[in-house]
C-alpha cells in the first residue's frame, strides 16, 4: 500500500457492500447497503422511502458509512 489515497479510491469504488449507521432515539442503528461512487468519490446510496434508515436520516442527517473490502483482497 504505497499510496493511501489510491487504496482508499480502490476500496470505495470496488465495495459491493457497506454499513450505514444512523441513530434512532439516540441509539445506533446499522443497515447493510449497496454503495456506488461518483467520479469525485462522493458516496451514492439508493435508499427506499419505506426504509427505517431513510426515516432516521430525515430526522437526523448525521450518519457513518463503513465500506467493506473484498475478503480475498489485501487488508487496507
DSSP file (Angstrom, degrees, kcal/mol; ACC not computed):
  #  RESIDUE AA STRUCTURE BP1 BP2  ACC     N-H-->O    O-->H-N    N-H-->O    O-->H-N    TCO  KAPPA ALPHA  PHI   PSI    X-CA   Y-CA   Z-CA
    1    1 A X              0   0    0      0, 0.0     3,-0.2     0, 0.0     0, 0.0   0.000 360.0 360.0 360.0  79.5    0.0    0.0    0.0
    2    2 A X        +     0   0    0      1,-0.2     2,-0.5     2,-0.1     0, 0.0   0.807 360.0  41.3 -79.0 -30.8    2.3    2.7   -1.3
    3    3 A X     >  -     0   0    0      1,-0.1     4,-2.2     2,-0.0     3,-0.3  -0.885  63.2-169.8-124.1  99.3   -0.4    5.3   -2.0
    4    4 A X  H  > S+     0   0    0     -2,-0.5     4,-2.4     1,-0.2     5,-0.2   0.848  89.2  54.4 -58.2 -36.2   -3.1    5.5    0.7
    5    5 A X  H  > S+     0   0    0      2,-0.2     4,-2.3     1,-0.2    -1,-0.2   0.912 109.3  47.9 -64.9 -41.2   -5.3    7.8   -1.5
    6    6 A X  H  > S+     0   0    0     -3,-0.3     4,-2.6     2,-0.2    -2,-0.2   0.924 112.1  49.5 -63.4 -44.5   -5.2    5.3   -4.3
    7    7 A X  H  X S+     0   0    0     -4,-2.2     4,-2.4     2,-0.2    -2,-0.2   0.883 109.8  51.2 -63.5 -38.8   -6.1    2.4   -1.9
    8    8 A X  H  X S+     0   0    0     -4,-2.4     4,-2.6     2,-0.2     5,-0.2   0.927 111.3  47.5 -63.8 -44.3   -9.0    4.4   -0.5
    9    9 A X  H  X S+     0   0    0     -4,-2.3     4,-2.8     1,-0.2     5,-0.3   0.915 111.9  50.6 -61.7 -42.7  -10.3    5.1   -4.0
   10   10 A X  H  X S+     0   0    0     -4,-2.6     4,-1.9     1,-0.2    -2,-0.2   0.913 112.2  47.0 -61.8 -43.1   -9.9    1.4   -4.9
   11   11 A X  H  X S+     0   0    0     -4,-2.4     4,-1.0     2,-0.2    -2,-0.2   0.936 114.9  45.1 -64.9 -47.2  -11.8    0.3   -1.8
   12   12 A X  H  < S+     0   0    0     -4,-2.6     3,-0.5     1,-0.2    -2,-0.2   0.930 117.1  43.9 -65.2 -45.5  -14.6    2.8   -2.2
   13   13 A X  H  < S+     0   0    0     -4,-2.8    -1,-0.2     1,-0.2    -2,-0.2   0.814 118.2  44.8 -70.5 -29.1  -15.1    2.1   -6.0
   14   14 A X  H  < S+     0   0    0     -4,-1.9    -1,-0.2    -5,-0.3    -2,-0.2   0.529  82.9 119.7 -92.5  -6.0  -14.8   -1.7   -5.5
   15   15 A X     <  -     0   0    0     -4,-1.0    54,-0.1    -3,-0.5     3,-0.1  -0.391  36.6-177.2 -66.6 130.0  -17.1   -2.1   -2.5
   16   16 A X  S    S+     0   0    0     52,-0.5     2,-0.3     1,-0.2    -1,-0.2   0.560  73.1  24.3 -97.7 -13.6  -20.0   -4.3   -3.1
   17   17 A X        +     0   0    0     51,-0.5    51,-1.9    17,-0.2     2,-0.3  -0.986  61.6 178.6-148.6 155.2  -21.4   -3.6    0.4
   18   18 A X  E     -AB  33  67A   0     15,-2.1    15,-2.9    -2,-0.3     2,-0.5  -0.967  27.7-120.4-149.6 161.5  -21.3   -1.0    3.1
   19   19 A X  E     -AB  32  66A   0     47,-2.4    47,-2.6    -2,-0.3     2,-0.6  -0.946  20.0-157.9-109.1 124.9  -22.8   -0.4    6.5
   20   20 A X  E     -AB  31  65A   0     11,-3.0    11,-2.3    -2,-0.5     2,-0.6  -0.905   8.9-161.2-101.0 120.3  -24.8    2.7    7.0
   21   21 A X  E     +AB  30  64A   0     43,-3.0    43,-2.0    -2,-0.6     9,-0.2  -0.912  20.4 157.8-107.7 122.5  -25.1    3.7   10.7
   22   22 A X  E     -A   29   0A   0      7,-3.0     7,-2.4    -2,-0.6     2,-0.4  -0.578  34.0-114.3-121.9-173.3  -27.8    6.1   11.7
   23   23 A X  E     -A   28   0A   0     37,-0.3     2,-0.5     5,-0.2     5,-0.2  -0.994  17.2-168.0-134.0 144.0  -29.5    6.7   15.0
   24   24 A X  E >  S-A   27   0A   0      3,-2.8     3,-2.0    -2,-0.4    32,-0.0  -0.986  81.5 -17.4-128.0 118.5  -33.0    6.1   16.3
   25   25 A X  T 3  S-     0   0    0     -2,-0.5    -1,-0.1     1,-0.3     3,-0.1   0.865 129.3 -52.8  53.6  38.8  -34.0    7.7   19.6
   26   26 A X  T 3  S+     0   0    0      1,-0.3     2,-0.3     0, 0.0    -1,-0.3   0.466 117.3 112.2  80.1   0.9  -30.3    8.2   20.4
   27   27 A X  E <  S-A   24   0A   0     -3,-2.0    -3,-2.8     1,-0.0    -1,-0.3  -0.825  73.3-105.2-107.4 146.2  -29.4    4.6   19.8
   28   28 A X  E     -A   23   0A   0     -2,-0.3     2,-0.4    -5,-0.2    -5,-0.2  -0.382  31.7-170.8 -69.3 147.7  -27.2    3.3   16.9
   29   29 A X  E     -A   22   0A   0     -7,-2.4    -7,-3.0    -2,-0.1     2,-0.4  -0.953   4.0-164.1-140.7 116.6  -28.9    1.6   14.0
   30   30 A X  E     -A   21   0A   0     -2,-0.4     2,-0.4    -9,-0.2    -9,-0.2  -0.859   7.0-177.1-109.5 138.1  -26.8   -0.2   11.4
   31   31 A X  E     -A   20   0A   0    -11,-2.3   -11,-3.0    -2,-0.4     2,-0.5  -0.977  28.2-121.4-131.9 143.7  -28.1   -1.3    8.0
   32   32 A X  E     +A   19   0A   0     -2,-0.4     2,-0.3   -13,-0.2   -13,-0.2  -0.737  40.8 177.0 -81.3 128.8  -26.4   -3.1    5.1
   33   33 A X  E     -A   18   0A   0    -15,-2.9   -15,-2.1    -2,-0.5     2,-0.7  -0.895  33.1-122.7-131.2 160.9  -26.5   -1.0    1.9
   34   34 A X        -     0   0    0     -2,-0.3    12,-0.6    12,-0.2   -17,-0.2  -0.921  37.2-159.6-104.2 112.5  -25.2   -1.3   -1.6
   35   35 A X  E     -C   45   0B   0     -2,-0.7     2,-0.3    10,-0.1    10,-0.2  -0.463  16.2-177.1 -92.5 162.7  -22.9    1.7   -2.4
   36   36 A X  E     -C   44   0B   0      8,-1.8     8,-2.8    -2,-0.1     2,-0.4  -0.894  19.5-132.0-140.0 170.9  -21.7    3.3   -5.6
   37   37 A X  E     -C   43   0B   0     -2,-0.3     6,-0.2     6,-0.2     5,-0.1  -0.993   7.6-135.0-133.4 135.5  -19.3    6.2   -6.1
   38   38 A X    >   -     0   0    0      4,-2.5     3,-2.6    -2,-0.4     6,-0.0  -0.321  44.7 -94.1 -71.9 166.0  -19.5    9.3   -8.2
   39   39 A X  T 3  S+     0   0    0      1,-0.3    -1,-0.1     2,-0.1    -2,-0.0   0.811 131.0  51.1 -54.9 -30.1  -16.4   10.3  -10.2
   40   40 A X  T 3  S-     0   0    0      2,-0.1    -1,-0.3     1,-0.0     3,-0.1   0.273 123.8-107.1 -90.2  12.8  -15.3   12.5   -7.3
   41   41 A X    <   +     0   0    0     -3,-2.6     2,-0.3     1,-0.3    -2,-0.1   0.514  65.3 156.1  73.1  10.1  -15.8    9.6   -4.9
   42   42 A X        -     0   0    0      1,-0.1    -4,-2.5    -5,-0.1    -1,-0.3  -0.524  49.8-114.0 -61.4 125.5  -18.9   11.1   -3.4
   43   43 A X  E     -C   37   0B   0     -2,-0.3     2,-0.4    -6,-0.2    -6,-0.2  -0.416  30.8-159.6 -68.1 137.4  -20.8    8.0   -1.9
   44   44 A X  E     -C   36   0B   0     -8,-2.8    -8,-1.8    -2,-0.1     2,-0.4  -0.971  10.6-179.2-118.4 131.3  -24.1    7.2   -3.7
   45   45 A X  E     -C   35   0B   0     -2,-0.4     2,-0.8   -10,-0.2   -10,-0.1  -0.993  23.7-142.3-130.8 137.6  -26.7    5.1   -2.0
   46   46 A X        -     0   0    0    -12,-0.6     2,-0.4    -2,-0.4   -12,-0.2  -0.882  32.3-179.0 -97.5 108.0  -30.1    4.1   -3.4
   47   47 A X        -     0   0    0     -2,-0.8     2,-0.2   -14,-0.1    -2,-0.0  -0.912  22.9-129.8-116.5 136.1  -32.4    4.3   -0.4
   48   48 A X    >   -     0   0    0     -2,-0.4     3,-1.1     1,-0.1     6,-0.3  -0.546  12.7-134.5 -78.9 143.6  -36.1    3.5   -0.2
   49   49 A X  T 3  S+     0   0    0      1,-0.2    -1,-0.1    -2,-0.2     6,-0.0   0.647 107.2  60.1 -69.6 -13.4  -38.5    5.9    1.3
   50   50 A X  T 3  S+     0   0    0      4,-0.1    -1,-0.2     5,-0.0     2,-0.1   0.594  84.7 104.2 -87.1 -12.2  -40.0    2.9    3.1
   51   51 A X  S <> S-     0   0    0     -3,-1.1     4,-1.6     1,-0.1     5,-0.1  -0.354  72.9-131.0 -79.1 152.1  -36.8    2.0    4.9
   52   52 A X  H  > S+     0   0    0      1,-0.2     4,-2.3     2,-0.2     5,-0.2   0.895 107.4  55.3 -63.5 -42.3  -36.2    2.7    8.6
   53   53 A X  H  > S+     0   0    0      1,-0.2     4,-2.3     2,-0.2    -1,-0.2   0.832 104.4  54.4 -66.5 -29.2  -32.8    4.2    7.9
   54   54 A X  H  > S+     0   0    0     -6,-0.3     4,-1.9     2,-0.2    -1,-0.2   0.924 108.8  48.1 -67.1 -43.2  -34.3    6.7    5.5
   55   55 A X  H  X S+     0   0    0     -4,-1.6     4,-1.6     1,-0.2    -2,-0.2   0.904 112.7  49.6 -61.4 -40.7  -36.8    7.9    8.2
   56   56 A X  H  X S+     0   0    0     -4,-2.3     4,-2.7     1,-0.2    -2,-0.2   0.891 108.9  51.5 -66.9 -39.3  -33.9    8.1   10.6
   57   57 A X  H  < S+     0   0    0     -4,-2.3    -1,-0.2     1,-0.2    -2,-0.2   0.849 107.5  53.2 -66.6 -33.7  -31.8   10.2    8.2
   58   58 A X  H  < S+     0   0    0     -4,-1.9     3,-0.3     1,-0.2    -1,-0.2   0.881 114.6  41.4 -67.1 -36.5  -34.6   12.6    7.6
   59   59 A X  H  < S+     0   0    0     -4,-1.6     2,-0.3     1,-0.3    -2,-0.2   0.860 137.3  11.5 -77.5 -36.6  -34.9   13.1   11.4
   60   60 A X     <  -     0   0    0     -4,-2.7   -37,-0.3    -5,-0.1    -1,-0.3  -0.845  65.8-167.0-145.2 101.2  -31.1   13.2   12.0
   61   61 A X        +     0   0    0     -2,-0.3     2,-0.2    -3,-0.3    -4,-0.1   0.602  57.3 104.7 -72.7 -10.6  -28.9   13.5    8.9
   62   62 A X        +     0   0    0    -39,-0.0     2,-0.3    -5,-0.0   -39,-0.2  -0.528  47.5 145.4 -71.3 135.2  -25.6   12.7   10.6
   63   63 A X        -     0   0    0     -2,-0.2     2,-0.3   -41,-0.1   -41,-0.2  -0.922  40.9-124.1-155.3 176.1  -24.5    9.2    9.8
   64   64 A X  E     -B   21   0A   0    -43,-2.0   -43,-3.0    -2,-0.3     2,-0.4  -0.976  13.9-158.4-131.0 147.6  -21.5    7.0    9.3
   65   65 A X  E     -B   20   0A   0     -2,-0.3     2,-0.6   -45,-0.2   -45,-0.2  -0.985   4.0-166.6-130.4 121.0  -20.7    4.8    6.2
   66   66 A X  E     -B   19   0A   0    -47,-2.6   -47,-2.4    -2,-0.4     2,-0.3  -0.932  10.9-150.2-110.9 115.5  -18.3    1.9    6.5
   67   67 A X  E     -B   18   0A   0     -2,-0.6     2,-0.5   -49,-0.2   -49,-0.2  -0.672  11.3-142.9 -84.1 137.8  -17.1    0.4    3.2
   68   68 A X        -     0   0    0    -51,-1.9   -51,-0.5    -2,-0.3   -52,-0.5  -0.882  10.1-141.8-105.4 128.8  -16.2   -3.3    3.3
   69   69 A X        -     0   0    0     -2,-0.5     2,-0.2     1,-0.1   -58,-0.0  -0.325  36.2 -82.8 -79.3 167.8  -13.3   -4.6    1.3
   70   70 A X    >   -     0   0    0      1,-0.1     3,-1.3     4,-0.1    -1,-0.1  -0.523  33.9-132.2 -70.4 135.5  -13.3   -7.9   -0.5
   71   71 A X  T 3  S+     0   0    0      1,-0.3    -1,-0.1    -2,-0.2    -2,-0.1   0.799 107.7  49.3 -61.0 -27.7  -12.4  -10.8    1.8
   72   72 A X  T 3  S+     0   0    0      2,-0.0    -1,-0.3     3,-0.0     3,-0.1   0.590  99.7  86.2 -87.3  -8.9   -9.9  -12.2   -0.6
   73   73 A X  S <  S-     0   0    0     -3,-1.3    -4,-0.0     1,-0.2     2,-0.0  -0.224  92.4 -75.8 -83.9 176.4   -8.2   -8.8   -1.1
   74   74 A X        -     0   0    0      1,-0.1     2,-0.8     2,-0.0    -1,-0.2  -0.323  49.8-102.5 -69.8 155.4   -5.5   -7.2    0.9
   75   75 A X              0   0    0      1,-0.2    -1,-0.1    -3,-0.1    -4,-0.0  -0.698 360.0 360.0 -79.3 112.2   -6.2   -5.7    4.3
   76   76 A X              0   0    0     -2,-0.8    -1,-0.2   -69,-0.1    -2,-0.0   0.534 360.0 360.0 -73.7 360.0   -6.3   -2.0    3.7
